């Protein structure tokens, strides 16, 4: 069972009301137990001085006003996603959010007396070894970068390979600030050690929070109850969704077969975006027991999730296809669609007249205490090489970047654009707050690139191809290798 920290959750709600800014940082993920609860460890709840705020009620950081490092700061970034954290110039910005990213970086340079020098290397899922090689080459050559910002699953690999500095207790990082997600810290802060950080207001993070989109007109035409009302009544579950979409399939293209040109009750992915179902239904790959991180890969509950998903997917009313899933919803051929919340932006920018709504990912049952979701893997994570020349400078850069994002970028994108300009429905603002509050992270998932055969990828095969794969045989096949990888990860925190 998940453990819910009501005190932290109440703090989140208070901040939302006070600042009109949703801060999922302060909410804990039940079931996760808090990996940072070691003796003398940090309090990862958001605790900031109420008097230290700007005109909008947003908190300032505690960086000294007279900081001046008077140096160049070299950052190695992921080339494919550099638009999420870097703009070459104000003129290169194509929209106000891009401009805010540029101005955030310029503000940090001015505040800290630094000049950024950016190096970009391909480093997404398929090319992550190129990024790691560039990082290791620089570090081994004695000229390590001052900071690494990468595809979010890469920095944990940096840590396990022994190249990441411990960021806990550094001079200028305040991990209690609302710009750092406490749900992430609870997973990654172990034994007073943390090697990677994600910003609460990183554009990649905000855009890729997974949620359930729906087509209002299609639902109304069939007399379906509004998902908004189901959420309000605590009846928004995967079982309810299954009943709603029953017999919605139509052979729209008349090719006499189930194909991407047809109409479906729900369109969902086969790739990493499918991972959000696992967390939304209340499951995890790891937890904390008696102060120790424990793998749950061999637990019986893993089969419960598979049974739920196999039942949900085993119908023509649900379609899994990465290449066409978005197109189906855009062409109004899917009642429901699983996507990052950036889909609101895509619909608006495409000038599409779609009467859509958005709700959290469904619960497994109404007894599940809260809604949960994940952030898809195209957001950014920070880390610092272990032999960096000035760790204080690096920690100040990360703190300033996250703090300025919290005041400059998050409110602009989440409050102004997502909740107002991109929203066709006044009820969406509350839903987006709820969705953002439901974000969770998972220890093994975050370290999944350390595994030769990723458990999460093997797991998906078991409900996508149940006639070929079953979890008992897959787990037996990979157990020794997975145990060895998990021990390697745990040993990283024992050093």
C-alpha positions, -999 to 999 in steps of 0.1 A, spaced: 0 0 0 11 36 -6 17 59 23 2 94 19 19 124 36 -12 146 43 10 174 57 30 178 26 -1 175 4 -19 202 24 11 224 19 8 220 -19 -28 230 -18 -20 260 3 7 271 -21 -17 267 -51 -43 289 -34 -18 315 -23 2 318 -55 -22 304 -82 8 283 -93 5 245 -91 35 231 -73 35 193 -75 69 195 -59 55 194 -24 33 164 -27 46 130 -19 40 98 -38 23 73 -15 38 38 -17 72 53 -22 80 58 14 107 84 10 141 71 2 157 101 19 145 93 53 179 84 67 192 97 100 203 133 95 188 133 60 171 163 43 135 173 48 124 172 12 90 190 19 88 224 4 96 248 33 103 284 23 102 318 41 69 334 34 83 369 35 108 362 7 85 366 -23 81 387 -54 51 408 -64 34 377 -77 38 358 -44 65 335 -58 94 327 -36 130 339 -41 160 317 -36 186 323 -9 216 328 -32 237 357 -20 232 389 -40 269 396 -43 279 362 -60 304 368 -88 323 338 -100 338 358 -129 343 327 -151 330 307 -180 307 278 -172 308 249 -196 276 229 -199 272 197 -219 237 195 -232 216 170 -251 214 181 -287 179 167 -295 162 185 -267 183 217 -264 152 238 -272 139 229 -237 167 247 -219 187 269 -244 180 296 -270 208 310 -291 194 346 -290 163 365 -283 158 368 -321 158 330 -324 129 326 -301 97 318 -320 73 323 -291 71 339 -256 81 306 -238 113 303 -260 121 339 -251 116 332 -214 141 304 -217 166 327 -233 160 354 -207 162 329 -178 197 319 -190 207 356 -194 194 363 -159 215 335 -144 246 347 -162 241 382 -148 232 371 -112 263 348 -109 289 367 -129 293 339 -154 291 333 -191 277 300 -204 296 280 -229 273 253 -244 284 221 -260 258 199 -275 260 161 -282 233 137 -293 221 120 -262 185 107 -265 175 71 -258 192 58 -290 223 79 -288 229 82 -251 263 65 -253 276 93 -274 267 117 -247 282 95 -220 314 92 -241 317 130 -245 312 134 -207 337 107 -198 363 119 -223 362 154 -209 363 143 -173 391 117 -178 411 144 -197 411 166 -167 388 193 -181 353 182 -169 322 202 -177 308 224 -150 274 209 -155 256 182 -175 220 186 -186 207 156 -204 178 133 -214 165 125 -180 175 88 -179 211 95 -187 224 113 -155 216 82 -134 239 62 -156 266 89 -151 262 83 -113 264 45 -115 296 48 -137 311 68 -109 313 101 -127 287 122 -108 293 144 -78 271 141 -47 250 172 -47 236 168 -12 249 195 12 266 216 -15 270 253 -7 242 268 -28 216 241 -35 184 245 -14 166 212 -20 136 225 0 128 252 -25 96 248 -46 117 247 -78 128 211 -69 102 183 -70 102 166 -36 87 134 -52 119 132 -72 141 138 -42 123 111 -22 134 86 -49 169 98 -56 181 111 -22 195 81 -4 219 79 25 225 117 22 236 113 -14 219 126 -46 236 127 -80 208 140 -103 182 167 -102 152 177 -123 137 212 -122 100 215 -112 95 240 -141 116 225 -168 96 229 -200 102 193 -210 88 182 -177 57 204 -178 49 195 -214 53 158 -209 32 151 -178 10 123 -190 -28 126 -189 -60 114 -206 -75 136 -233 -111 131 -245 -133 144 -272 -164 161 -256 -185 160 -287 -179 123 -294 -187 114 -258 -219 136 -258 -231 120 -290 -231 86 -273 -246 100 -241 -215 93 -221 -209 109 -187 -184 136 -186 -150 124 -173 -149 157 -152 -179 145 -133 -164 110 -129 -133 126 -114 -154 147 -90 -173 116 -79 -141 95 -75 -154 71 -102 -127 77 -128 -111 42 -130 -98 20 -157 -129 -2 -153 -152 28 -159 -131 38 -190 -135 2 -203 -173 3 -199 -175 38 -215 -156 27 -247 -173 -7 -251 -185 -12 -287 -172 22 -299 -150 7 -326 -161 15 -361 -146 3 -394 -144 40 -406 -122 34 -437 -143 3 -447 -113 -19 -453 -129 -48 -434 -102 -49 -408 -90 -32 -377 -66 -5 -389 -53 29 -381 -80 45 -403 -108 34 -380 -126 49 -350 -116 37 -315 -126 42 -280 -91 48 -268 -58 55 -286 -26 48 -267 11 42 -274 32 11 -275 65 29 -266 77 46 -233 45 67 -232 27 35 -223 46 34 -190 22 59 -174 -4 32 -170 18 13 -146 21 43 -123 -15 56 -127 -28 22 -115 -8 25 -83 22 2 -90 59 7 -86 92 -10 -95 108 -2 -61 100 9 -26 116 15 8 115 -11 35 132 -6 69 152 22 54 164 2 24 155 6 -13 139 -27 -23 132 -40 -58 96 -51 -64 102 -68 -97 96 -103 -82 65 -94 -62 32 -111 -70 15 -77 -75 34 -73 -107 10 -99 -122 -20 -80 -110 -11 -51 -132 -6 -73 -162 -40 -89 -157 -56 -54 -156 -39 -42 -187 -44 -74 -207 -81 -71 -200 -82 -35 -209 -63 -39 -242 -80 -71 -254 -106 -54 -274 -109 -37 -308 -121 -6 -289 -85 2 -278 -58 8 -304 -20 8 -297 1 23 -325 28 49 -321 27 63 -356 -10 70 -358 -22 75 -322 -20 113 -323 -34 115 -358 -65 96 -346 -73 121 -319 -65 151 -342 -89 137 -368 -115 130 -341 -114 93 -345 -106 85 -309 -129 92 -279 -99 91 -255 -62 96 -261 -32 91 -237 -7 119 -242 16 145 -226 -3 176 -218 15 194 -246 -13 180 -268 -34 211 -257 -6 232 -273 -5 211 -305 -43 214 -310 -42 252 -305 -13 258 -327 -28 235 -354 -59 257 -354 -80 226 -349 -116 230 -338 -116 201 -313 -138 203 -283 -115 184 -260 -111 179 -222 -83 165 -201 -84 145 -169 -58 126 -148 -49 91 -158 -76 67 -143 -71 49 -111 -72 11 -109 -102 13 -84 -120 40 -65 -103 27 -33 -70 40 -47 -64 72 -26 -49 94 -53 -44 98 -90 -9 92 -102 10 98 -135 45 100 -148 66 125 -168 75 111 -202 112 107 -209 119 139 -228 125 161 -199 159 173 -186 180 162 -156 211 179 -142 243 163 -128 279 175 -122 311 155 -129 328 142 -97 360 161 -105 345 194 -114 368 223 -106 343 244 -86 314 225 -72 301 256 -54 298 274 -87 280 244 -103 256 241 -75 248 279 -77 241 276 -114 217 247 -109 199 266 -80 197 298 -100 185 280 -132 157 261 -113 147 292 -92 145 315 -122 125 288 -142 101 287 -113 94 324 -116 99 331 -153 90 299 -172 66 278 -152 40 305 -146 41 316 -182 37 282 -197 15 264 -171 -6 292 -158 -10 316 -188 -7 293 -218 -17 258 -208 -45 268 -184 -59 298 -202 -49 302 -239 -47 266 -248 -78 255 -229 -112 254 -245 -129 246 -212 -129 266 -179 -128 234 -160 -94 225 -174 -75 248 -150 -84 227 -120 -78 195 -139 -43 206 -148 -35 214 -112 -47 179 -102 -27 163 -130 4 181 -120 -1 172 -84 -4 135 -94 32 132 -108 53 104 -94 88 91 -100 103 56 -94 138 46 -84 142 17 -108 125 35 -136 149 64 -133 179 40 -133 164 18 -161 192 26 -186 217 9 -162 199 -24 -170 211 -43 -201 175 -55 -206 153 -28 -191 127 -43 -168 101 -18 -180 106 -27 -216 103 -64 -209 73 -58 -187 54 -40 -216 59 -71 -238 39 -92 -213 7 -73 -218 13 -63 -254 20 -99 -265 6 -121 -237 4 -151 -260 42 -150 -263 55 -134 -230 45 -139 -194 62 -122 -165 71 -154 -146 93 -166 -174 107 -132 -182 116 -125 -146 132 -159 -143 152 -153 -174 166 -119 -163 165 -122 -125 202 -126 -120 211 -99 -144 185 -75 -129 196 -83 -94 232 -75 -103 222 -42 -119 201 -32 -89 230 -40 -66 253 -19 -87 228 10 -83 225 5 -46 262 3 -42 265 37 -58 248 51 -27 269 31 -3 302 46 -13 
